Amino acid sequence: MLENTGDMPIETEFIADKSSPEVNLMLLRNGRLLIEPNSRNILEGKMILNLPKSDDGKPLTVHKLLIGKIKECELKYSLIVEIYIV
């Protein structure tokens, strides 16, 4: 969930980093988002993973980097998504 608390709309585009060996495919359903002032929007994605099985029964953790750039300006930012697989 991404929130815009400002008084101007934000249009942003996300790019998924696919360099992780455990990530076979990362699809962002709505990689380009428009968030109106004082509102929220959801960034949806689908990830296909190639993970080794855990021998000790502990949950596996995957960190995924998403890089965003706000349209018509040089501001770039990143989000780290953490996924627990049990």
Biopython code that builds the backbone (N, CA, C, O; Angstrom):
import numpy as np
from Bio.PDB.StructureBuilder import StructureBuilder

atoms = [
    (1, "MET", "N", (0.852, -1.174, 0.000)),
    (1, "MET", "CA", (0.000, 0.000, 0.000)),
    (1, "MET", "C", (0.896, 1.236, 0.000)),
    (1, "MET", "O", (1.728, 1.394, 0.893)),
    (2, "LEU", "N", (0.740, 2.090, -0.967)),
    (2, "LEU", "CA", (1.503, 3.332, -1.061)),
    (2, "LEU", "C", (0.545, 4.497, -0.846)),
    (2, "LEU", "O", (-0.570, 4.500, -1.368)),
    (3, "GLU", "N", (0.984, 5.480, -0.081)),
    (3, "GLU", "CA", (0.116, 6.593, 0.290)),
    (3, "GLU", "C", (0.714, 7.913, -0.172)),
    (3, "GLU", "O", (1.916, 8.143, -0.039)),
    (4, "ASN", "N", (-0.138, 8.779, -0.717)),
    (4, "ASN", "CA", (0.248, 10.133, -1.104)),
    (4, "ASN", "C", (-0.440, 11.098, -0.152)),
    (4, "ASN", "O", (-1.656, 11.276, -0.216)),
    (5, "THR", "N", (0.336, 11.723, 0.732)),
    (5, "THR", "CA", (-0.238, 12.657, 1.688)),
    (5, "THR", "C", (-0.126, 14.108, 1.212)),
    (5, "THR", "O", (-0.530, 15.033, 1.917)),
    (6, "GLY", "N", (0.423, 14.297, 0.018)),
    (6, "GLY", "CA", (0.600, 15.647, -0.504)),
    (6, "GLY", "C", (-0.645, 16.166, -1.203)),
    (6, "GLY", "O", (-1.692, 15.519, -1.195)),
    (7, "ASP", "N", (-0.518, 17.350, -1.810)),
    (7, "ASP", "CA", (-1.656, 17.957, -2.494)),
    (7, "ASP", "C", (-1.536, 17.883, -4.016)),
    (7, "ASP", "O", (-2.329, 18.499, -4.728)),
    (8, "MET", "N", (-0.550, 17.133, -4.520)),
    (8, "MET", "CA", (-0.378, 16.930, -5.961)),
    (8, "MET", "C", (-0.418, 15.434, -6.263)),
    (8, "MET", "O", (0.055, 14.632, -5.458)),
    (9, "PRO", "N", (-0.973, 15.047, -7.405)),
    (9, "PRO", "CA", (-0.941, 13.625, -7.749)),
    (9, "PRO", "C", (0.481, 13.163, -8.048)),
    (9, "PRO", "O", (1.314, 13.951, -8.497)),
    (10, "ILE", "N", (0.753, 11.897, -7.800)),
    (10, "ILE", "CA", (2.063, 11.308, -8.069)),
    (10, "ILE", "C", (1.870, 10.201, -9.099)),
    (10, "ILE", "O", (1.046, 9.306, -8.908)),
    (11, "GLU", "N", (2.623, 10.262, -10.182)),
    (11, "GLU", "CA", (2.643, 9.164, -11.142)),
    (11, "GLU", "C", (4.039, 8.565, -11.092)),
    (11, "GLU", "O", (5.034, 9.265, -11.281)),
    (12, "THR", "N", (4.103, 7.279, -10.839)),
    (12, "THR", "CA", (5.395, 6.636, -10.641)),
    (12, "THR", "C", (5.442, 5.302, -11.364)),
    (12, "THR", "O", (4.411, 4.668, -11.590)),
    (13, "GLU", "N", (6.639, 4.885, -11.723)),
    (13, "GLU", "CA", (6.839, 3.619, -12.408)),
    (13, "GLU", "C", (7.835, 2.786, -11.618)),
    (13, "GLU", "O", (8.848, 3.307, -11.152)),
    (14, "PHE", "N", (7.555, 1.491, -11.462)),
    (14, "PHE", "CA", (8.412, 0.594, -10.705)),
    (14, "PHE", "C", (9.094, -0.392, -11.631)),
    (14, "PHE", "O", (8.511, -0.855, -12.611)),
    (15, "ILE", "N", (10.346, -0.708, -11.303)),
    (15, "ILE", "CA", (11.121, -1.709, -12.026)),
    (15, "ILE", "C", (11.597, -2.723, -11.000)),
    (15, "ILE", "O", (12.157, -2.351, -9.970)),
    (16, "ALA", "N", (11.378, -3.996, -11.274)),
    (16, "ALA", "CA", (11.811, -5.048, -10.355)),
    (16, "ALA", "C", (13.225, -5.475, -10.691)),
    (16, "ALA", "O", (13.563, -5.682, -11.857)),
    (17, "ASP", "N", (14.039, -5.605, -9.675)),
    (17, "ASP", "CA", (15.400, -6.110, -9.831)),
    (17, "ASP", "C", (15.329, -7.627, -9.955)),
    (17, "ASP", "O", (14.890, -8.304, -9.025)),
    (18, "LYS", "N", (15.760, -8.170, -11.104)),
    (18, "LYS", "CA", (15.662, -9.609, -11.343)),
    (18, "LYS", "C", (17.000, -10.314, -11.182)),
    (18, "LYS", "O", (17.176, -11.426, -11.680)),
    (19, "SER", "N", (17.941, -9.686, -10.497)),
    (19, "SER", "CA", (19.279, -10.256, -10.404)),
    (19, "SER", "C", (19.407, -11.354, -9.348)),
    (19, "SER", "O", (20.427, -12.043, -9.305)),
    (20, "SER", "N", (18.404, -11.530, -8.503)),
    (20, "SER", "CA", (18.490, -12.556, -7.468)),
    (20, "SER", "C", (18.395, -13.946, -8.086)),
    (20, "SER", "O", (17.525, -14.178, -8.926)),
    (21, "PRO", "N", (19.265, -14.879, -7.693)),
    (21, "PRO", "CA", (19.232, -16.213, -8.294)),
    (21, "PRO", "C", (17.971, -16.993, -7.955)),
    (21, "PRO", "O", (17.572, -17.880, -8.710)),
    (22, "GLU", "N", (17.333, -16.672, -6.817)),
    (22, "GLU", "CA", (16.138, -17.427, -6.440)),
    (22, "GLU", "C", (14.867, -16.926, -7.126)),
    (22, "GLU", "O", (13.825, -17.574, -7.028)),
    (23, "VAL", "N", (14.933, -15.795, -7.813)),
    (23, "VAL", "CA", (13.750, -15.238, -8.458)),
    (23, "VAL", "C", (13.787, -15.573, -9.946)),
    (23, "VAL", "O", (14.641, -15.076, -10.679)),
    (24, "ASN", "N", (12.860, -16.416, -10.385)),
    (24, "ASN", "CA", (12.778, -16.768, -11.798)),
    (24, "ASN", "C", (12.055, -15.698, -12.597)),
    (24, "ASN", "O", (12.440, -15.389, -13.725)),
    (25, "LEU", "N", (11.010, -15.135, -12.014)),
    (25, "LEU", "CA", (10.199, -14.178, -12.744)),
    (25, "LEU", "C", (9.537, -13.231, -11.758)),
    (25, "LEU", "O", (9.002, -13.665, -10.738)),
    (26, "MET", "N", (9.573, -11.952, -12.056)),
    (26, "MET", "CA", (8.898, -10.956, -11.226)),
    (26, "MET", "C", (8.044, -10.102, -12.136)),
    (26, "MET", "O", (8.557, -9.404, -13.010)),
    (27, "LEU", "N", (6.744, -10.157, -11.931)),
    (27, "LEU", "CA", (5.805, -9.385, -12.742)),
    (27, "LEU", "C", (5.089, -8.386, -11.851)),
    (27, "LEU", "O", (4.509, -8.765, -10.834)),
    (28, "LEU", "N", (5.125, -7.140, -12.216)),
    (28, "LEU", "CA", (4.355, -6.125, -11.508)),
    (28, "LEU", "C", (3.102, -5.859, -12.325)),
    (28, "LEU", "O", (3.168, -5.357, -13.447)),
    (29, "ARG", "N", (1.958, -6.204, -11.743)),
    (29, "ARG", "CA", (0.690, -6.065, -12.469)),
    (29, "ARG", "C", (0.444, -4.617, -12.875)),
    (29, "ARG", "O", (0.064, -4.335, -14.012)),
    (30, "ASN", "N", (0.660, -3.719, -11.949)),
    (30, "ASN", "CA", (0.502, -2.301, -12.250)),
    (30, "ASN", "C", (1.810, -1.599, -11.916)),
    (30, "ASN", "O", (1.897, -0.877, -10.922)),
    (31, "GLY", "N", (2.823, -1.809, -12.743)),
    (31, "GLY", "CA", (4.132, -1.214, -12.509)),
    (31, "GLY", "C", (4.123, 0.293, -12.599)),
    (31, "GLY", "O", (5.045, 0.949, -12.115)),
    (32, "ARG", "N", (3.087, 0.856, -13.215)),
    (32, "ARG", "CA", (2.937, 2.311, -13.297)),
    (32, "ARG", "C", (1.710, 2.686, -12.469)),
    (32, "ARG", "O", (0.603, 2.220, -12.736)),
    (33, "LEU", "N", (1.918, 3.522, -11.472)),
    (33, "LEU", "CA", (0.838, 3.897, -10.562)),
    (33, "LEU", "C", (0.579, 5.392, -10.602)),
    (33, "LEU", "O", (1.504, 6.197, -10.713)),
    (34, "LEU", "N", (-0.689, 5.748, -10.511)),
    (34, "LEU", "CA", (-1.089, 7.133, -10.300)),
    (34, "LEU", "C", (-1.756, 7.178, -8.933)),
    (34, "LEU", "O", (-2.756, 6.499, -8.698)),
    (35, "ILE", "N", (-1.197, 7.979, -8.037)),
    (35, "ILE", "CA", (-1.743, 8.103, -6.691)),
    (35, "ILE", "C", (-2.240, 9.531, -6.525)),
    (35, "ILE", "O", (-1.457, 10.480, -6.514)),
    (36, "GLU", "N", (-3.538, 9.663, -6.399)),
    (36, "GLU", "CA", (-4.151, 10.983, -6.248)),
    (36, "GLU", "C", (-3.797, 11.577, -4.882)),
    (36, "GLU", "O", (-3.416, 10.844, -3.969)),
    (37, "PRO", "N", (-3.922, 12.914, -4.738)),
    (37, "PRO", "CA", (-3.626, 13.541, -3.447)),
    (37, "PRO", "C", (-4.476, 12.950, -2.324)),
    (37, "PRO", "O", (-5.655, 12.651, -2.517)),
    (38, "ASN", "N", (-3.873, 12.789, -1.167)),
    (38, "ASN", "CA", (-4.550, 12.273, 0.026)),
    (38, "ASN", "C", (-5.266, 10.945, -0.240)),
    (38, "ASN", "O", (-6.400, 10.749, 0.198)),
    (39, "SER", "N", (-4.605, 10.043, -0.952)),
    (39, "SER", "CA", (-5.197, 8.739, -1.226)),
    (39, "SER", "C", (-4.115, 7.667, -1.197)),
    (39, "SER", "O", (-2.934, 7.959, -1.010)),
    (40, "ARG", "N", (-4.539, 6.428, -1.384)),
    (40, "ARG", "CA", (-3.638, 5.275, -1.366)),
    (40, "ARG", "C", (-3.857, 4.441, -2.612)),
    (40, "ARG", "O", (-4.923, 4.473, -3.226)),
    (41, "ASN", "N", (-2.819, 3.690, -2.971)),
    (41, "ASN", "CA", (-2.922, 2.759, -4.081)),
    (41, "ASN", "C", (-2.089, 1.537, -3.747)),
    (41, "ASN", "O", (-1.136, 1.615, -2.971)),
    (42, "ILE", "N", (-2.450, 0.418, -4.334)),
    (42, "ILE", "CA", (-1.772, -0.840, -4.031)),
    (42, "ILE", "C", (-0.868, -1.221, -5.192)),
    (42, "ILE", "O", (-1.281, -1.182, -6.351)),
    (43, "LEU", "N", (0.364, -1.587, -4.874)),
    (43, "LEU", "CA", (1.303, -2.101, -5.865)),
    (43, "LEU", "C", (1.204, -3.621, -5.821)),
    (43, "LEU", "O", (1.605, -4.247, -4.840)),
    (44, "GLU", "N", (0.669, -4.210, -6.889)),
    (44, "GLU", "CA", (0.487, -5.659, -6.939)),
    (44, "GLU", "C", (1.579, -6.301, -7.771)),
    (44, "GLU", "O", (2.025, -5.737, -8.770)),
    (45, "GLY", "N", (2.001, -7.469, -7.360)),
    (45, "GLY", "CA", (3.038, -8.170, -8.102)),
    (45, "GLY", "C", (2.903, -9.667, -7.990)),
    (45, "GLY", "O", (2.187, -10.179, -7.129)),
    (46, "LYS", "N", (3.593, -10.363, -8.863)),
    (46, "LYS", "CA", (3.615, -11.821, -8.856)),
    (46, "LYS", "C", (5.066, -12.252, -9.005)),
    (46, "LYS", "O", (5.778, -11.777, -9.890)),
    (47, "MET", "N", (5.496, -13.150, -8.136)),
    (47, "MET", "CA", (6.879, -13.589, -8.153)),
    (47, "MET", "C", (6.917, -15.114, -8.252)),
    (47, "MET", "O", (6.240, -15.803, -7.489)),
    (48, "ILE", "N", (7.694, -15.632, -9.173)),
    (48, "ILE", "CA", (7.917, -17.071, -9.282)),
    (48, "ILE", "C", (9.322, -17.334, -8.758)),
    (48, "ILE", "O", (10.303, -16.801, -9.276)),
    (49, "LEU", "N", (9.403, -18.167, -7.717)),
    (49, "LEU", "CA", (10.661, -18.385, -7.016)),
    (49, "LEU", "C", (11.212, -19.783, -7.262)),
    (49, "LEU", "O", (10.464, -20.734, -7.487)),
    (50, "ASN", "N", (12.516, -19.882, -7.214)),
    (50, "ASN", "CA", (13.220, -21.152, -7.294)),
    (50, "ASN", "C", (14.047, -21.268, -6.031)),
    (50, "ASN", "O", (15.223, -20.905, -6.018)),
    (51, "LEU", "N", (13.435, -21.776, -4.960)),
    (51, "LEU", "CA", (14.085, -21.798, -3.656)),
    (51, "LEU", "C", (14.480, -23.210, -3.257)),
    (51, "LEU", "O", (13.747, -24.166, -3.513)),
    (52, "PRO", "N", (15.645, -23.335, -2.627)),
    (52, "PRO", "CA", (16.009, -24.647, -2.089)),
    (52, "PRO", "C", (15.119, -24.976, -0.897)),
    (52, "PRO", "O", (14.657, -24.078, -0.192)),
    (53, "LYS", "N", (14.886, -26.243, -0.680)),
    (53, "LYS", "CA", (14.080, -26.648, 0.476)),
    (53, "LYS", "C", (14.896, -26.467, 1.747)),
    (53, "LYS", "O", (16.102, -26.711, 1.776)),
    (54, "SER", "N", (14.218, -26.039, 2.778)),
    (54, "SER", "CA", (14.871, -25.829, 4.064)),
    (54, "SER", "C", (14.982, -27.169, 4.789)),
    (54, "SER", "O", (13.978, -27.832, 5.049)),
    (55, "ASP", "N", (16.209, -27.555, 5.110)),
    (55, "ASP", "CA", (16.428, -28.824, 5.805)),
    (55, "ASP", "C", (16.110, -28.732, 7.294)),
    (55, "ASP", "O", (15.755, -29.732, 7.918)),
    (56, "ASP", "N", (16.235, -27.547, 7.857)),
    (56, "ASP", "CA", (16.027, -27.400, 9.296)),
    (56, "ASP", "C", (14.595, -27.011, 9.665)),
    (56, "ASP", "O", (14.293, -26.828, 10.844)),
    (57, "GLY", "N", (13.717, -26.883, 8.681)),
    (57, "GLY", "CA", (12.322, -26.557, 8.953)),
    (57, "GLY", "C", (12.072, -25.087, 9.249)),
    (57, "GLY", "O", (10.943, -24.706, 9.560)),
    (58, "LYS", "N", (13.112, -24.247, 9.158)),
    (58, "LYS", "CA", (12.940, -22.816, 9.412)),
    (58, "LYS", "C", (12.329, -22.139, 8.186)),
    (58, "LYS", "O", (12.544, -22.587, 7.059)),
    (59, "PRO", "N", (11.570, -21.062, 8.398)),
    (59, "PRO", "CA", (11.009, -20.322, 7.252)),
    (59, "PRO", "C", (12.114, -19.714, 6.400)),
    (59, "PRO", "O", (13.140, -19.281, 6.925)),
    (60, "LEU", "N", (11.910, -19.680, 5.104)),
    (60, "LEU", "CA", (12.847, -19.044, 4.183)),
    (60, "LEU", "C", (12.442, -17.590, 4.008)),
    (60, "LEU", "O", (11.254, -17.267, 4.044)),
    (61, "THR", "N", (13.412, -16.715, 3.819)),
    (61, "THR", "CA", (13.154, -15.293, 3.632)),
    (61, "THR", "C", (13.752, -14.851, 2.304)),
    (61, "THR", "O", (14.895, -15.175, 1.981)),
    (62, "VAL", "N", (12.960, -14.107, 1.543)),
    (62, "VAL", "CA", (13.428, -13.545, 0.277)),
    (62, "VAL", "C", (13.256, -12.035, 0.360)),
    (62, "VAL", "O", (12.186, -11.551, 0.728)),
    (63, "HIS", "N", (14.307, -11.284, 0.018)),
    (63, "HIS", "CA", (14.232, -9.823, -0.054)),
    (63, "HIS", "C", (14.249, -9.439, -1.527)),
    (63, "HIS", "O", (15.078, -9.935, -2.290)),
    (64, "LYS", "N", (13.344, -8.564, -1.928)),
    (64, "LYS", "CA", (13.253, -8.157, -3.321)),
    (64, "LYS", "C", (13.301, -6.646, -3.398)),
    (64, "LYS", "O", (12.598, -5.959, -2.657)),
    (65, "LEU", "N", (14.120, -6.130, -4.285)),
    (65, "LEU", "CA", (14.278, -4.691, -4.453)),
    (65, "LEU", "C", (13.413, -4.204, -5.608)),
    (65, "LEU", "O", (13.477, -4.741, -6.714)),
    (66, "LEU", "N", (12.609, -3.187, -5.344)),
    (66, "LEU", "CA", (11.820, -2.514, -6.378)),
    (66, "LEU", "C", (12.293, -1.078, -6.459)),
    (66, "LEU", "O", (12.361, -0.385, -5.444)),
    (67, "ILE", "N", (12.618, -0.632, -7.646)),
    (67, "ILE", "CA", (13.108, 0.728, -7.842)),
    (67, "ILE", "C", (12.015, 1.528, -8.536)),
    (67, "ILE", "O", (11.445, 1.070, -9.526)),
    (68, "GLY", "N", (11.721, 2.707, -8.031)),
    (68, "GLY", "CA", (10.706, 3.558, -8.620)),
    (68, "GLY", "C", (11.279, 4.907, -9.020)),
    (68, "GLY", "O", (12.212, 5.410, -8.394)),
    (69, "LYS", "N", (10.713, 5.481, -10.063)),
    (69, "LYS", "CA", (11.094, 6.824, -10.496)),
    (69, "LYS", "C", (9.817, 7.638, -10.675)),
    (69, "LYS", "O", (8.894, 7.214, -11.370)),
    (70, "ILE", "N", (9.772, 8.781, -10.058)),
    (70, "ILE", "CA", (8.595, 9.635, -10.188)),
    (70, "ILE", "C", (8.648, 10.344, -11.535)),
    (70, "ILE", "O", (9.671, 10.917, -11.912)),
    (71, "LYS", "N", (7.524, 10.295, -12.258)),
    (71, "LYS", "CA", (7.440, 10.843, -13.611)),
    (71, "LYS", "C", (7.792, 12.324, -13.629)),
    (71, "LYS", "O", (7.412, 13.082, -12.736)),
    (72, "GLU", "N", (8.527, 12.720, -14.666)),
    (72, "GLU", "CA", (8.883, 14.104, -14.953)),
    (72, "GLU", "C", (9.772, 14.748, -13.891)),
    (72, "GLU", "O", (9.801, 15.973, -13.768)),
    (73, "CYS", "N", (10.490, 13.937, -13.129)),
    (73, "CYS", "CA", (11.488, 14.504, -12.224)),
    (73, "CYS", "C", (12.590, 13.472, -12.028)),
    (73, "CYS", "O", (12.449, 12.318, -12.433)),
    (74, "GLU", "N", (13.658, 13.879, -11.422)),
    (74, "GLU", "CA", (14.821, 13.012, -11.271)),
    (74, "GLU", "C", (14.799, 12.213, -9.973)),
    (74, "GLU", "O", (15.755, 11.494, -9.680)),
    (75, "LEU", "N", (13.745, 12.322, -9.202)),
    (75, "LEU", "CA", (13.674, 11.630, -7.925)),
    (75, "LEU", "C", (13.480, 10.131, -8.138)),
    (75, "LEU", "O", (12.511, 9.700, -8.764)),
    (76, "LYS", "N", (14.413, 9.348, -7.609)),
    (76, "LYS", "CA", (14.308, 7.893, -7.649)),
    (76, "LYS", "C", (14.295, 7.390, -6.220)),
    (76, "LYS", "O", (14.871, 8.018, -5.331)),
    (77, "TYR", "N", (13.649, 6.275, -5.996)),
    (77, "TYR", "CA", (13.591, 5.696, -4.660)),
    (77, "TYR", "C", (13.466, 4.191, -4.800)),
    (77, "TYR", "O", (13.234, 3.678, -5.895)),
    (78, "SER", "N", (13.618, 3.493, -3.703)),
    (78, "SER", "CA", (13.525, 2.042, -3.743)),
    (78, "SER", "C", (12.728, 1.529, -2.554)),
    (78, "SER", "O", (12.675, 2.162, -1.499)),
    (79, "LEU", "N", (12.116, 0.380, -2.744)),
    (79, "LEU", "CA", (11.390, -0.326, -1.696)),
    (79, "LEU", "C", (11.984, -1.717, -1.605)),
    (79, "LEU", "O", (12.303, -2.327, -2.626)),
    (80, "ILE", "N", (12.132, -2.216, -0.407)),
    (80, "ILE", "CA", (12.577, -3.591, -0.231)),
    (80, "ILE", "C", (11.393, -4.393, 0.274)),
    (80, "ILE", "O", (10.823, -4.092, 1.323)),
    (81, "VAL", "N", (11.031, -5.411, -0.481)),
    (81, "VAL", "CA", (9.915, -6.286, -0.127)),
    (81, "VAL", "C", (10.500, -7.515, 0.547)),
    (81, "VAL", "O", (11.436, -8.127, 0.031)),
    (82, "GLU", "N", (9.952, -7.876, 1.696)),
    (82, "GLU", "CA", (10.438, -9.058, 2.411)),
    (82, "GLU", "C", (9.334, -10.090, 2.422)),
    (82, "GLU", "O", (8.205, -9.790, 2.811)),
    (83, "ILE", "N", (9.648, -11.309, 1.998)),
    (83, "ILE", "CA", (8.673, -12.392, 1.905)),
    (83, "ILE", "C", (9.137, -13.542, 2.772)),
    (83, "ILE", "O", (10.290, -13.964, 2.679)),
    (84, "TYR", "N", (8.259, -14.052, 3.612)),
    (84, "TYR", "CA", (8.553, -15.226, 4.426)),
    (84, "TYR", "C", (7.800, -16.419, 3.854)),
    (84, "TYR", "O", (6.594, -16.349, 3.618)),
    (85, "ILE", "N", (8.507, -17.493, 3.637)),
    (85, "ILE", "CA", (7.889, -18.713, 3.109)),
    (85, "ILE", "C", (8.004, -19.780, 4.183)),
    (85, "ILE", "O", (9.106, -20.134, 4.603)),
    (86, "VAL", "N", (6.859, -20.290, 4.627)),
    (86, "VAL", "CA", (6.859, -21.288, 5.700)),
    (86, "VAL", "C", (6.361, -22.614, 5.180)),
    (86, "VAL", "O", (6.286, -23.584, 5.933)),
]
sb = StructureBuilder()
sb.init_structure("model")
sb.init_model(0)
sb.init_chain("A")
sb.init_seg("    ")
for serial, (resi, resn, name, xyz) in enumerate(atoms, 1):
    if name == "N":
        sb.init_residue(resn, " ", resi, " ")
    sb.init_atom(name, np.array(xyz, "f"), 0.0, 1.0, " ", f" {name:<3s}", serial, name[0])
structure = sb.get_structure()
